[in-house]
Amino acid sequence: MSEDPAIRAYGLTFHPDFERLVDELHSRPAAAVSAPVTISHVAMLTGHEEAGRVLDQVAELCRRYGASPPFREHFHAVDLGRFELRFERHLEFVTLTFLRPGGGLQPFRDTAIALLPEDWLAALPGTVVAAAHLVLERGGPPDPARIDALFEGHRVRASRVMGNAAVVCTDWRPHGDGFGRFHITDRGLDPARAGRLVQRLVEIDTYRMMALLGLPLARRAAPGLTAAETRLAVLTARIGEARGLADERELLEELFALAADIERQVAETAFRFGGTRAYHQLVRDRLRELGEERFEPFQPLGQFLARRFEPAMRTCGSTAERLEGLSRRISRASDLVRTRVDLELQEQNRALLESMEHRAALQLRLQQTVEGLSVVVLSYYLVGLAAYVIEGTGPWLGLAGKAQAPLLAALVPLAVAAVWLGLRRLRHRIGV
């Protein structure tokens, strides 16, 4: 299709990621394998930069054997002569699968990875999280005595899979070289089905280990969670005993410190526990795709994982739930304390408003008292001014001496009334 991000056909415009989304369904096809073949599979934890360096190492190995280097970042499959190489890049890890076809090889001794240059293997970045050797042979039902010898006396689990077209045996444990072992007896698989079976087995082994990465984290977090839950119970009991803002403020500070510690743990573990849930589901899906049937006298693969792997997954899930639940309970306890603080503040505000109202009433009474005195004072000064006027104009008006007294006496109530009415009108005008 066109390299234009907006692919056009028949006049239609496709989504810019259309090709990537379609390619995702075909990005990691299973190899077509035929018995006899020996396979070595390695999954390595890598960061973004380390994954790029692994891809560079794959390109360097291809050049050593005269093959074309990878042209895609997430998948590359190449035949290097004596063995085939498959590289896959995932979100947290990369996988390298080496296939060594041919008969006459001693199972689990003549391994595929033994053909790789030691300096090239030593230069690979990242840390191994899962590693397994797989041997695919044709034949009838596997001989229990031979299986016991191949797995060095360890207890073996086995199942008939894919409609009784194959028998898979494993002991689910690493051997001396650190690799686990899977023995597959081909009882009628075509190369495509055999490739899908191999892919499912290595995915089960890899996803199982990736899921279990959350278990050490859960175990380390458990004692601290128990202590935090106990501490929260003590703080919650103190909520009802708090007396005053000082106690409530101290409670809030302790709850905030506890919340900060729990939220830190949630942030540190959320990605890992989320990955554990996803990988756990992938393991269950791949086991279901195998279509297991019991192969006597061995315990089935899925039954073993159900009894050993599932409890570990429940531990991780329980720890994640405890963290989230503890975070919610701390939040509720903090809300309770804040509610009490708010009630205390409201009560204080109510008392303050009542006090202010009382002071306002006192001020009004004082103002009214002062206003009455003001009427008297202003009236006194007004009558005094009138006296000066009468004394100055009395001789002209024929009022002399004692004749002025009745007139001044008559002016007193008039002055008081005029001042009182003037102040009242002024109060009405200013809205008091």
C-alpha positions in Angstrom: 0.0 0.0 0.0 1.0 3.6 -0.2 3.6 5.1 2.2 1.4 8.2 2.5 0.1 8.1 6.2 -3.3 8.9 4.9 -3.7 5.9 2.5 -6.1 6.6 -0.3 -8.0 4.0 -2.3 -11.3 4.3 -4.2 -11.3 7.9 -3.0 -11.3 6.8 0.7 -8.9 8.1 3.3 -7.6 5.5 5.8 -6.5 6.1 9.4 -2.8 7.0 9.6 -2.1 3.9 11.8 -4.2 1.6 9.5 -1.1 -0.4 8.3 0.4 -0.7 11.7 -2.8 -2.0 13.2 -3.2 -4.6 10.5 0.5 -5.6 10.8 0.1 -6.1 14.5 -2.0 -9.3 13.9 0.8 -10.7 11.8 3.8 -9.2 13.5 5.1 -12.4 15.3 4.1 -15.4 13.3 4.8 -18.8 14.7 7.7 -20.7 13.0 6.9 -23.8 11.0 8.9 -26.6 12.6 9.3 -30.3 11.8 10.6 -33.0 14.1 13.3 -33.6 14.9 14.4 -30.2 16.1 16.1 -28.7 19.2 15.1 -25.2 20.3 16.6 -22.8 22.8 14.5 -19.9 24.0 15.7 -16.9 26.1 13.7 -14.0 27.4 15.6 -11.0 28.7 14.4 -8.0 30.7 15.5 -4.8 28.9 14.8 -1.1 29.0 14.2 0.8 25.8 17.9 1.4 25.1 18.9 -2.2 26.0 16.3 -3.5 23.6 17.8 -1.4 20.9 21.3 -2.8 21.7 20.0 -6.4 21.5 18.6 -5.5 18.0 22.1 -4.2 17.1 23.6 -7.5 18.4 21.2 -9.5 16.2 22.2 -7.4 13.2 25.9 -8.0 14.0 25.2 -11.8 14.2 23.4 -11.7 10.9 26.4 -10.0 9.3 28.8 -12.6 10.8 26.8 -15.3 8.9 26.3 -13.3 5.8 22.6 -12.8 6.3 20.5 -9.7 6.0 20.2 -7.6 9.2 16.8 -6.9 10.7 14.6 -4.3 8.9 11.9 -4.2 11.6 12.3 -3.2 15.3 9.9 -5.8 16.8 10.5 -9.0 14.9 13.1 -10.7 12.8 13.5 -14.3 11.6 16.5 -15.5 9.7 18.1 -18.8 8.7 21.8 -18.7 9.6 22.7 -22.1 8.2 23.1 -24.5 11.1 20.4 -22.8 13.1 17.6 -20.3 12.7 17.2 -17.2 14.7 14.0 -15.5 15.8 14.0 -12.1 17.5 10.9 -10.6 19.2 10.7 -7.3 21.0 8.0 -6.8 23.7 7.2 -4.0 26.0 9.4 -5.1 28.9 11.5 -7.8 27.4 13.0 -9.3 24.2 13.1 -12.9 23.3 15.7 -14.8 21.3 14.8 -18.2 19.9 17.3 -20.5 18.2 16.1 -23.6 16.2 18.6 -26.4 15.4 17.0 -28.9 13.1 18.3 -32.4 12.5 18.4 -35.9 14.0 21.1 -37.7 15.9 21.3 -35.0 18.6 21.3 -35.9 22.3 18.3 -34.2 23.8 19.1 -31.3 26.2 22.9 -31.8 25.6 23.3 -30.8 22.0 21.4 -27.6 22.4 20.7 -24.9 19.8 22.2 -22.1 21.8 25.5 -24.1 22.0 26.1 -23.2 18.3 26.1 -19.4 19.2 29.5 -17.6 19.5 30.3 -17.2 23.2 31.5 -13.6 22.8 28.2 -12.7 21.1 26.2 -14.2 23.9 28.3 -12.5 26.5 27.8 -9.1 24.9 24.0 -9.3 25.1 22.6 -6.6 27.4 19.7 -7.2 29.8 19.1 -10.0 32.4 17.6 -13.4 31.7 14.1 -13.8 33.1 13.2 -17.1 31.4 15.2 -19.7 29.5 14.2 -23.1 28.2 15.4 -25.9 25.9 12.7 -27.7 23.8 13.1 -31.0 22.0 10.6 -32.0 19.4 10.8 -35.7 18.4 8.5 -38.0 16.5 7.3 -41.3 18.0 4.8 -43.1 20.1 3.9 -42.4 23.7 7.0 -41.4 25.5 8.7 -44.0 27.7 8.4 -42.9 31.4 11.9 -44.3 32.1 13.5 -42.3 29.3 11.5 -39.2 30.4 12.8 -39.6 33.9 16.4 -39.8 32.6 16.0 -36.7 30.4 14.8 -34.7 33.4 17.5 -36.0 35.7 15.1 -37.6 38.1 13.0 -34.4 38.8 9.3 -34.9 39.1 7.8 -34.5 35.6 4.4 -33.1 34.6 3.0 -34.2 31.2 -0.1 -33.8 29.1 -1.5 -34.8 25.8 -2.2 -31.7 23.8 -3.8 -30.4 20.6 -6.3 -33.3 20.2 -3.8 -36.0 21.3 -1.4 -34.9 18.4 1.5 -34.4 20.8 2.6 -35.1 24.3 4.4 -32.4 26.3 6.7 -33.2 29.3 8.4 -30.7 31.6 9.5 -30.4 35.2 9.0 -26.6 35.4 12.5 -26.1 36.9 15.9 -24.9 35.7 18.7 -27.4 35.3 22.4 -27.0 35.6 22.7 -24.5 32.8 19.8 -22.4 34.1 17.5 -23.5 31.3 14.2 -25.3 31.8 13.3 -28.3 29.7 10.3 -29.2 27.5 10.1 -32.5 25.7 7.5 -32.7 22.9 6.6 -36.0 21.3 5.1 -35.4 17.8 2.3 -37.9 17.2 0.8 -36.3 14.0 1.5 -32.6 14.0 2.0 -30.7 10.7 4.8 -28.1 10.7 2.4 -25.2 11.3 0.7 -26.8 14.3 4.0 -27.9 15.7 5.3 -24.3 15.4 2.2 -23.0 17.2 2.7 -25.6 19.9 6.3 -24.5 20.4 5.3 -20.9 20.5 2.6 -21.5 23.1 5.0 -23.4 25.3 7.7 -20.7 25.3 5.1 -18.0 25.8 3.7 -19.9 28.9 7.2 -20.3 30.3 8.0 -16.6 29.6 4.7 -15.1 30.8 4.8 -17.3 33.8 8.1 -15.9 34.9 7.1 -12.3 34.0 4.0 -12.7 36.1 6.0 -14.0 39.0 8.1 -10.8 39.1 5.4 -9.3 41.2 5.6 -11.9 43.9 8.9 -10.7 45.6 7.4 -7.2 45.5 4.3 -8.4 47.2 6.2 -10.2 49.9 8.4 -7.2 50.6 5.3 -5.0 50.9 3.3 -7.3 53.2 4.9 -6.4 56.5 4.7 -2.6 55.9 1.1 -3.0 54.8 0.2 -4.8 58.0 1.9 -2.1 60.1 0.2 0.6 58.1 -3.2 -1.0 58.6 -2.6 -1.3 62.3 -1.5 2.4 62.4 -4.6 3.4 60.5 -6.9 1.5 63.0 -5.2 3.4 65.9 -5.6 6.8 64.2 -9.2 6.1 63.3 -10.0 5.3 66.9 -8.4 8.6 68.0 -10.8 10.5 65.8 -13.6 10.2 68.3 -11.3 11.1 71.2 -10.0 14.3 69.6 -10.7 17.4 71.6 -10.2 20.7 69.8 -8.4 21.8 66.7 -4.9 21.0 68.1 -5.8 17.3 68.4 -7.5 17.2 65.0 -4.5 19.0 63.3 -2.1 16.4 64.8 -4.4 13.6 63.5 -4.5 15.1 60.0 -0.7 15.4 59.9 -0.2 11.8 60.9 -2.9 10.7 58.4 -1.2 12.7 55.6 2.2 11.1 56.4 0.6 7.7 56.3 -1.2 8.5 53.0 2.0 9.8 51.4 3.8 6.5 52.3 1.0 4.4 50.9 0.6 6.4 47.7 4.4 6.1 47.2 4.1 2.3 47.4 1.1 2.3 45.1 3.1 4.3 42.5 6.1 2.0 42.9 4.0 -1.2 42.5 1.2 -0.3 40.2 3.0 -1.0 36.9 4.5 -4.3 38.2 1.2 -5.6 39.6 -0.7 -4.5 36.5 1.8 -6.4 34.4 1.4 -9.5 36.7 -2.4 -9.4 36.1 -1.9 -9.2 32.3 0.8 -11.9 32.1 -1.3 -14.2 34.4 -4.2 -13.9 32.0 -1.9 -14.7 29.0 -0.7 -17.8 30.8 -4.3 -19.0 31.4 -5.2 -18.2 27.7 -2.2 -20.2 26.4 -2.9 -23.2 28.6 -6.5 -23.2 27.4 -5.3 -23.2 23.8 -3.2 -26.3 24.4 -6.4 -28.4 25.0 -4.7 -30.5 27.7 -5.7 -34.1 28.4 -4.4 -36.2 31.2 -1.4 -38.5 30.3 -1.0 -41.1 32.9 0.8 -41.4 35.3 1.8 -37.8 35.1 0.2 -34.7 36.6 -1.1 -32.3 33.9 0.9 -29.1 33.2 -2.1 -26.9 33.9 -3.0 -28.7 37.1 0.5 -28.1 38.5 0.3 -24.4 37.6 -3.1 -24.1 39.2 -1.7 -25.5 42.5 1.6 -23.6 42.5 1.3 -20.6 40.2 -2.2 -19.5 41.0 -1.6 -18.9 44.7 1.3 -16.7 43.9 -0.9 -14.7 41.5 -3.6 -14.4 44.2 -0.9 -13.1 46.6 0.1 -10.4 44.1 -3.6 -9.5 43.5 -4.3 -9.4 47.2 -1.4 -7.1 47.9 -2.5 -4.7 45.1 -6.0 -4.7 46.5 -4.7 -4.1 50.1 -2.8 -1.1 48.9 -5.7 0.4 47.0 -8.1 -0.4 49.9 -5.7 1.1 52.4 -5.4 4.2 50.3 -9.2 4.6 50.2 -9.6 4.0 54.0 -7.0 6.7 54.7 -8.8 9.1 52.5 -12.1 8.4 54.3 -10.5 8.8 57.7 -8.9 12.1 56.5 -12.3 13.3 55.3 -13.8 12.5 58.7 -11.2 14.6 60.5 -11.6 17.4 58.0 -15.3 17.3 58.6 -14.8 17.7 62.3 -12.4 20.5 61.7 -14.9 22.2 59.5 -17.6 21.8 62.2 -15.3 23.3 64.8 -14.5 26.2 62.6 -18.2 26.8 61.8 -18.9 26.8 65.6 -16.1 29.3 66.1 -17.4 31.5 63.3 -20.9 31.4 64.7 -19.6 32.4 68.2 -17.6 35.2 66.5 -20.6 36.4 64.6 -22.7 36.5 67.8 -20.0 38.4 69.5 -19.8 40.9 66.7 -23.6 41.3 66.7 -23.5 42.0 70.5 -20.8 44.6 70.0 -22.8 46.2 67.1 -25.8 46.5 69.4 -23.7 48.1 72.1 -22.3 50.5 69.6 -25.8 51.4 68.4 -26.9 52.1 71.9 -23.8 54.2 72.5 -24.4 56.0 69.3 -28.0 56.7 70.3 -26.7 58.0 73.7 -24.1 60.2 72.0 -26.8 61.4 69.6 -29.0 62.6 72.5 -26.0 64.4 74.0 -25.3 65.9 70.7 -28.8 67.4 70.5 -28.3 68.9 73.9 -24.8 70.3 73.1 -25.9 71.7 69.7 -29.0 73.2 71.2 -26.9 74.8 73.9 -24.6 76.3 71.5 -27.5 77.4 69.2 -29.2 79.2 72.1 -25.9 80.7 73.1 -25.5 82.1 69.7 -29.0 83.4 69.8 -28.3 85.1 73.1 -25.4 87.0 71.6 -27.6 88.1 68.7 -30.4 89.3 71.1 -28.0 91.0 73.4 -26.5 92.9 70.4 -29.8 93.8 68.8 -32.0 94.2 71.9 -31.5 97.9 72.3 -32.6 98.5 68.7 -35.7 96.3 69.3 -36.6 97.8 72.6 -35.6 94.7 74.5 -33.4 95.6 77.4 -32.1 93.7 80.4 -34.7 91.3 81.8 -36.9 91.6 78.9 -34.5 89.4 76.9 -34.8 86.4 79.3 -38.3 85.2 78.3 -37.3 85.4 74.6 -34.3 83.2 75.3 -36.3 80.8 77.3 -38.8 80.5 74.4 -35.9 79.8 72.0 -34.6 76.8 74.0 -37.4 74.3 73.0 -37.4 75.6 69.4 -33.6 75.0 69.2 -33.8 71.5 70.7 -36.6 70.6 68.2 -34.8 72.1 65.3 -31.5 70.2 66.1 -33.4 66.9 66.7 -35.3 67.2 63.5 -32.1 68.1 61.6 -30.2 65.1 62.9 -33.2 62.8 62.2 -33.4 64.0 58.6 -29.7 63.5 58.2 -29.9 59.9 59.5 -32.7 59.1 57.0 -30.7 60.7 54.2 -27.6 58.5 54.9 -29.7 55.4 55.5 -28.9 54.9 59.2 
